[in-house]
Amino acid sequence: MTLFEKEEFQSTLNAVASGWNTWDTRSMLNHVLLPQGFALDLGFCLYGKCQVYKDAHSGRSNLGPVQGTSFQTVGDHEANCVEVKPGLHAYDGSYTALRVNIRGILYDVESAHVGEDLVLLVTPHDREIKPPVLFVQGKLMWNRPGTLSLNENSMSCRFADSSEVSVHGTKPVVPDPNLPASYPYLTYELDSPVGISTGRIRSLDEIQKIVAREREKEEARHIAYGELSEMHKGVQVAQAWNIIYEPKYERVICPVARSWNIKRLGYVLFCWDSFFTARLVSVDNKEFAYLIALETFREMVDDAFVPNCTQGSGRRSWDRSQPPVGSTSIWAIYEKWGDRWLLEASWEPLLKWNRWWDSKRRNALGLISGGSHPFDPKIGDPAETIQPNTRLGAALESAADNGHLYDDIPFDVETHQLKLADVCMSSFYIRDCQDLRRIAVELGRTEEAQELQGRIESYSAGLSQLWHSESGTFLNKRTDSGEFDPRVAATNLYPMLAGVATQEQAERMVKELLLNPEEFGGEWLIPLSPRSDPSFKDQLYWRGRIWPPVNFLVYLGLRNYQLDDARKALVESSKKMFLGEWEKNGSVWENYCPLEGIGGNSPNSHPLYTWGALLGLICLIEEGAAVG
């Protein structure tokens, strides 16, 4: 029996994957009922602009907004472009809010649950000469069976079990047969608020009261965090708006950003991103957190390792993995919620993955090298020929995709490894062994705990040998020449995450690197490239930018030592970056600028990316509001 067939997993999935929510990855304006797959998809027609707008999701397109503006735009062409500013989103969909900006015309779109029914409230904030039209399409998603029918002022959907859902509006329907809709739809003039209700007819006043009640309840959940309320709100919004239903495996997942899924045929999952996301969701919701973490194991290659990425297209990184943060995240989630079955379900895949690293990525110096092995193309994706068994593929395994540390490192096509004993990857692996050993002890797996302890001691001894006293840090070492590589990145601080650095070594790294304004220091912490490295000026993706997972992992490392001043400096910088963008723009960025502390000044930074909230999690942990 696989973990996905176990009773605990199935009962968790059944409890979560039901009811109304924003399950469809293709639009934040589409509300879907599970398990039936019946959807109410909203669209707008502005007659003065002669355009129809729909399919909103947080991201960018060729029509994207000016850098730093509040609204985030997507759409492949002008007639499909909606700017949205994500608002509150309860994990269970009991309340959601978006502010929509269509060519300067603003609308608030809110949803709420009342029993098993959904209500929608669309409130315009501006007026046009000819009022826009809101159209509500009824759909059956993912080829689910059912029958849609349209009456004069209502719509209904009958399902295979003969149950039925009806849809009603608070205004008379204003027919417009020219709208580009492929399904039955209802149309309403948007000269004033419009309410939509399933189940029965409800007045506008009743719908507004339902929405206000659920809005107040959701606000109260965040207000309970006191001074951390906005921090908590941003953390949740960045996760909840990206949770989707994935029909191929009939599962709930949380990709890094829903707009990333569109060109990948439904979904794309990245390895360490998913484990970070599960940890972020676990702050408030264990069921979603469990599913997000465990679904990552469904993607394992050869039942041996979690791949760098998988896509709905069938593409998979058969050649490489990504940093093993699974055990660390699973253990933190367990510490928060205490359900032993999560450890039992995770144990076998985590152990296989841990052994894979030791088997496939251990180098001649007894440490970890990033790697990428060859495979025959399986679906014809160009990446299947460009990346495997190359330096590029091995660099991607580190997750610092275009990071400067691997620029000039040769790749061995026989061992399928970079010729580099990697401080970053070795530190990750040691921490994985440590947290997996904790799980083994908790589950009474004495033999495996001893096995893991052996690897902890062996790899820790090897990593200790990479301390370079003259540089005041741990340095990567070439496995071909035995020479130290003088270039450093923020990831060279990770021996603190593994607890391998001594207190004295940690103090030197903090003083000479982390807080040194000529290296990683300054108002905005921590750029991946030190300010002294030529790559810092590039400010392109992993070359020079600030990355939330790096801040988070360094923060966890600092907690292992008496380094209060450094820890507080990192917390304060992370807080300023996170709240500055969240409170001003409603954005939680993929990465940030170390010169200005903002995220919107780069085309390679998504404005609602799950792990951007790790900056907020740092602050929640520091204040005791989340498990560290």
N, C-alpha and C positions, 0 to 999 in steps of 0.2 A: 504493500500500500504506500503510495506516494504521500508526501505531506499535504498535497492538495486534495486528497481523498479523505483525509482524517476528519472526524466529526467536528473537532474544535475549529478547524479552518473553514469547513463548509457552513457551520452555524454562524460564524463571524461574517462570512461573505453574504449569506442570505439576509442577515440582519442589516447590513450596510447597503447592499445593492438592491434597494427597494425604495419606492416612493419618488417624489419629484425632486429633481436637482439639475444642475447644469452639466449633465453627463456627456454631452456631445462636444468633442474636441474642436469642431469646426466653427462654433459660434458661442460666444458668451450670452447671446440673446436667445438661445434655444433652450427651452426647459423640457426635460424628458421624464416620462414616468416609467420606472422599472418595476417589474420585469417586462411589462407589456411592450415597451419601446414607442409608446405614443408620445409625440412631441408637439409643442406649441412654439413655433419659430417666428420671432418678431422681425418686421421690416418696416422701413420708412420711405414714403414717397414725397419728395419736395417738388411741387409743380413749378415753382419759380426757377428752380435749378434744373428741372427736367431730368431728374435722376432718382433712382431707387437705391436705397442703402440697406445692407444687411451683412450677415456673416462677420460679426465683430469678435475679435479676440485680441488680447493685449500683445502688442508687438509692433513691428515696423514694416513699411512697404515703400515703394517709390513715391508715395504721396505722404510720407511720414512728416510729423510736425517739426517745427523749428527746435533745435536742441534745447532741452531743459524745460519745454512747456509741459503743462499738466496732463495733456491728453496723449494717448498712445494710439497710433494708427496702423491698421492693416488693410489688406485687400489687394488683389492682383491687378485690378483696374479701377478706374474712377467710379464706375457704376456699382462697385461692390465695396466701398470704403466707408468704414465707420470708425470714428475716434471715440475711445472709451477711457474713462478714468475709473478703475475698479474701486468699489466701496466694500462695505462689510459683506461677509459671506460665512454663514454658519456652516459647519462641516456637513450637517445633515440637510442643508438646503432650506431649513425652516425660515431663513431670511437671507435675501441677497440684494445688493444695490449696485447700480452702475450709473454714472453720469455720461451721457452720450452727447457728443459735439459733432453736428453735421453741418459743415460749412458755416460755423458760427452760431447755429441754432442749437440750444441746449435742451436736453430732456433728462429727467430722472426716471430710471426704470428700476422698479422694486418688485420683489416677489415675496410671498409668505405662504406658509401652510396653515390650514385650518382643518384639523382632523386629517382625512386622506385627500382633501381637496387642495388645489393650488389657486391662489389669487395673484394677479399681476396688476400693477399700478404704473401707468405711464403719465408723467406730469411734464408738460411743456413749460419752458421759461421764457419763450419769445413768441412773437406773432409774425406770420407772413401775410401778404395780401390775400392769397388763397391758402387756407390752412393745409398743412401737410396731412397725409393719411397714414395711420398706423394700420398695417395689415398683419394678421395673425394666421399663419399657415398651419394646418394640421398635417402631421406626417406620421408615418410608421417607419421607425428607424431600423436599420440593420436587417431588413427583409423579414421583420416580424409579421405574423399573420394578423389580419383584422380588416375591417371595412369602415371607411370614412364616408360620412354623409353630411350634406349641407342643407339646412333649412333656411327660412327667410332671415332670421336673426340669431341663429345658433348653429352649432356644429356638434357632431357626435362621432364617437369611434366605438364600434362593437368588436370585441376580441374573440379569440377562438373558443374561450370557455363561456361565451354568451354574455359575459359582463360588459358593461358599457360606461363610457365617460362622456358627459355632455359639456359643451363650452358655451359661455354666454358673455355678452358685453353689456356695459352700462349705457350705451348709446345705440340708436338705430344704425344698422349697417348702411354705409354709403357705397353703393356699387361702383366698382371701377374694373371693367373687364380687361383693361390694357396692362395691368400689372404683370410683371414677368414671374408668375408663380406657377408651379407645376402641380400643386396639390390644392384641395379645397381651402378657401381662406375667407376670413371675415375682415371687413375694412371699416375703420372708424375715423371720423374727422378729429384732428388733434388741435382744435382751437381751445380746448380745455382738457383737464385730466380725463383719462379713460381707464376704466377698470375692466379686467377680464376675470372670470370665475369659472372653475370647473365644478361639476356636481349639481349645482342649482343656480338659479338667478339670484344675484346679490346686487344691492344698490351701490352706487359710488361711495356713499357715506359709510356703509358697512365694510366695504373693501378697504377704505382709507383707515378705518379703525383697526381692522385686522392687521394691516401692514404696520401701523403705528405701534401696536402692541408687540408684535414680533421684533420690530426695530428696537424698541425699548429693552426687550429681553436680551437681545444680542449685545446692545451697548452696555448693559449692566454686567455682562460677563467680562468685558474688557475693563470697565470702571473698577471692578473688584481688585484689579492689579495696582490701583493707586497711581503713583507717579510713573509706573511702568505701563500704563494703559495703552498709550499710543504705540509703544514698543511691541506689546503683546498683540495689538490689533494688526500691525504690519506683518508680524511673523505669521499669523493665521491667514490673513488675506492672500499672501503670496503662495500658500500651500492650497487653500480651499478652492481658489479660482482655477487651479491647474489640475485638480483631481477629475478624472474622466472615467467613463465606462469603456472597456475595450472588448468588442464583441467576439473577436476570434477565439479567445479563451474564456469569454464570459466572466470577466474579472474587473476589479477596480484597481486602477493604477494612478500614479501621479508623475507624469513626465516633467522635465525641468521647466517647460513652458509650452502651453497647449498649441501655440502657433508653430512650434517646431515640428509638430506631427503631420502637418498637412501634406507636405511633399514626400513624406516617408510612408504614405499609405496607412495612416491611422494612428501610429504611435512610434515613438523612439524612446528607448530606455537606456540610460547610461548607468554604469555600475556604481561608482562611489557616490554619484549624485543621488541615486535612489536611496541609499542607506542614510545619507545626510537628511533627505526629505522625510524619511520615516522617523528619524529622531526629532525633527522639527514638529511634525504632526503629533508626536507622542506627548508634547507639552500639554495638550488638551484632549486628544482623542485616541484611545488605545486601539480601537477596532480598525480605523483607517491606517494607523501606524503599523499594526501587525500585517495587514494585507499588503501594504506598499513594500515592506521589508521582505516578506516571504515570496512575493511575486518575482522579486529579483532572482531568486533561485530557479524559477521556471526556465530562465533563459540560459542556464549553464551549458557550456560546451563540453561534449563527451563525458558528461556527468563528473567533470573534474574541476572546472574553473568558471567563475562569473566573467563573461566577456565585457570588454570595454563598452560596446553598444550593440543593441538589437533593434530592428525596425519591423514595422508591419509588412514591408516589402519582402521580407525574408532575409535581408542582409543581416549578417552577424559578424562580429569580430572574432572569427575562428582562430586568429593568430595571436591574440593578446588579451590580457586582462586589464585591470586598473587597480590603483592603490587599495589594499585590503582593509577597508574600514568597517567591514560588516560585523565582525565580532565586537568591536568597540561600540557600535551603534546598538546592536541587539542587547548587549549587556546594560547599556544606559536605559534602554526602553524597559528592560526587565526590572531594573532598580526602581523605575518610576511606578510600574503597574503590578509587578510581582506574579504574573501568570506563568507558571512553570512550563505549560505546554508550548509557549513561544520558544523557550530554550530547547525543548525536546524536538520541536519541528525544525529548528535552525541547526541543530548540532551536526548532523551528518553532512549537509552541504558545506558548512563552514570548515569542518575538519578536512574534507576532501580538497577544498580550495587551499587551505593552509599547507597541506602536504604537496599540492601541485607547485606552489612557489618554491619549496625546498627542493623538489625534484627537477624543475624546469628552469629555474632562474638563479640557483646557487652558482656562484662563480668560483674561480680558482682560489680566490682569497677568502672563501668561506662567507661571502656576503651576497647581497642581491644585486643583480644587474637587470635593467629593463630589457625586454626582449620582444621578439615577434617572429613566429615561425611560419614557414610556407604552407599554403594549401591551394588546391585547385579551385578556381572561381566556381561559385555555386549558382549565382543569379545574374551575373554579367554587370554588376555594379563596378564602375571604374576604380573604386577604392579597393576592390579585391585584387587588382593587379598593381596598384601604386604602393600600397602600404605593407603587405606581408613580407617578412624576412628582409626588412630594410631599417635603416636608422630612423626614418620617419615613423614607422610602425612602433619601434621601440620607444621613441620619444612620446608617442601617444599613450603608451602604457603607463607612463609616469603621471599622466593627466595634465602636465604642463606642456600643452600641445606644441607651441612654437617657442618654448622657453629657451633661454640662451645657454643653459648649461650643457646642452647636447649638440651645440652648433658644430663643433669640430671633433666629435668623438667617433672613432671608426666603429663599424658594425661587423661582427663576425658571422658570416652566412653559414658557417658550419655549426657553431654553438647556438646560433640565433639570438645572440646577446650583444648589447653594447659592450665595448671593452672598457668597462667602468664599474668599479665597486661604488655603488650609489648610496650616499649618506641618507638621502630622502627615502628611497625604496627600502633600504635595510631598516631604517627606523620604523617605517610603517609595519614591516613584517614582524619586528620584535614586539611592537604594541599589539598586533593581531594575536601573536602567540600568548601574550600575557592575558588578554581579555578572553581568549578562547580557553585558556587554562582555568580562569575563574568559572567559566561555564561548565567545564569538565568537573571541577570540584563540586559545584552546586548540584550536578547531576549524578555524582558518585562515580564518575568515570576515572578511577584511580590510575589505570594503566596509561590511558591517553594523557592524563594530567602529567605523569612522569615523562612521557614522550615530549610533550610540549615544554616542560621545564628544561629538558636537555637542549632543545633548540633555542630557548631563551638564553641560556648560559653560553652556548656556542656563538650565536650571532651577536650577543652583547659584547663578548670578548673581542670578536672581530671588529665591531664598530668602534670600540674603545681605541683600537689601533689607528683609527683615522683622525684622532685628535692631532691638530697641527699647532703646536704651541706658538710658533712665530706669528701665525695668522690669528690666533685667539679663537679658533673655531674648528669644527670638524670639516675636513675637505674630502671630496671625492678622490679616488685613486685609480689610475689607469691599470687595468689588469694585464696589458701587454708590456708596458715599460716599468711598472711599479712606481711611477712618479705621481706625486700629488698634482691635482688640477687646481690652479690658484683661483679660478672663478667660483663665486659663491652666489647663492640665491637665498631667499627667506627660508627655503626648505632645508638649508643647512642647519637651521635651528631645531630641526625635528628630533635630534637625540634627546632633547628635553622631554618630548612626547613619550619616548621610549624609556625615560628615566635612566638612560645610560650615562649622560653627562654628570660629572660630580658637581657639587654646589659651587666650587671654585670655577670650574669650566663654564657653568651656566652664567655666573656673574660676569665673566669676561665676555661671553657672547652678547650679553645684554648691554654691557657698557661700550664695547668696541664695535658692535654691529647694530643691534636692535635699536638702541636709543642714540646712536651716533648720527647726527644730521648729515654727515657726509656719506653715510652708508644707507641704512634703512630708516633712520630717525627723521624727525620733523613733526609737523602738525598732523599729517595724515599717514597713518600706519596701516599695513606694512606693504610697501611695493615688493613685488616678487624679485625684480632686479634691483640691486643696490644702486644708489644714485651715482656711484663712482664707476659703474659698468657702462660700456658704450651702448648696451641694449636699452638702458633706461630711457634714453631720449626717443626711442621708437614709439613708446606708449601705444603699442599695438598688441592687444589681447594679452598673452602671457609674457610679453616683453615690457616690463615696467609697470603694469597696472596693479592695483590692489585687488586681491581675490578673497572673498569672504571665507572660503574653506581654509585658506592659509592662515588668516587671522585666527580662526576658530581653533585650528590644530596647535598653533603656537601658544594660544591662550591656555589650552588644556595642558601643554607642556610646562608653562610657567607655574601652573598650580601645583606641580610636583616639587617646587623649590620655594625657598624663602626669598622671593623676589617681588615684594608687594608693590614697590614703586613702578616697576616695569609692567606688572599686570594691570595696575590702575591706569597707567598711560595708554595701554592698548585698549582697555575697556572704554575709556573716555573718547578716544579717537574713533572707535567703532560706533559708539553711540551717536556722536556728532554726524558721522557720515550717514548712518542709517536714518536717523530722525530728520536730518536736513532734507533728504530726498523724499522720504515718506510723507512728512507733514506738508511739504510744499507741492509735491507733484503726484503723490500717491504711487510712487515708484519704489520698487525693491530690485536693485540692479544686479546684473550678473557679475559685474566688476566695477571698480571705481578708480578715479583719477587721483594719484598721489600729489598732484600739484594744486588741485582745487577741491578735492573731497567730494566730487560729484560723479554721477554715473552716465549722464546723458551726453557726454562730449565725445563719444566714440561710436562708430557704426557697429562695433563688435561687442555690444553690451546690451543685453535684453532687459527691458524695463520692469518685467514681473517674473523674475527667475527664482525658483524655489530656494536655492542655496544662498541667495542674497540675504535671506532672513537669518543666516548664521551670525551676522553681525548683531542682530537683536538677541539671538539666543545667548551669545556671550554675556550680554548685560543681564538677562534673566537669570542665568546661572550665578553670576557674580552677586546678585541681590537675593539669592536663595529662592527665586521664583520658578526655577526649573532644575532638574537633576543634572549634575556635572559629571 
